[in-house]
Amino acid sequence: MTSDERFAAPPGYAPRSIWQSECTGCGACCAAPDIAALNKPLGVTCVHLDAGCSCQIYASRPAVCRNYQPDWVCGEVAILPTLEARVARFLAIYGFTENDLGEVGGTG
């Protein structure tokens, strides 16, 4: 999949601008999805993410984190002002509800 394809908005969503094709360091990918390699449940901030949204194990992070590539969802959430708001939007995009939080599924 090309970068252009990763950033194409799904049907029913507004297109994103090209500036959002790079990682902004917003922390949403470290807080919203479950990350089985780190035993991190859905919607729970990774214990390795500091208050400034920096990974404290960046050099030794697992392959799932190392291989993550920003996509359309990043453009949707990175513009929000807080990590909490970014996580809520991420989860809403994928149709997760409060009942799903804290569960490990296998998306990461």
C-alpha positions, 0 to 999 in steps of 0.5 A: 500500500502506498502512502497516498493510499494509506492517507485516502479517507474512507467513504463518508470521511473528509479528505486529509491534508498531505502534512498529516502523512508523517508521524506527529508524535501524538501518542494515540498509537501508544494509547488507543489500540491494544498491543499484545507484545506489551500486554497493553489493553485497548484504550489504556495508555502504554506504561512506556509512554511519558507525559510528553507522548515520548516512548521510553523504550523507543530503541528497544520497542517491539516489532509491532511498534517499530513497524507501525506506519502513520495512516489516515486515522493518524491525520484524524486524531493528531489534530486533537488537543489532548491524548484523551481526545485522540484516544476517544476519536481513534476508538470511535473511528473503529467503533469501539465503546466503553464496554470494549476498553481494557480488553486485549484483542489482537490488533497490535 
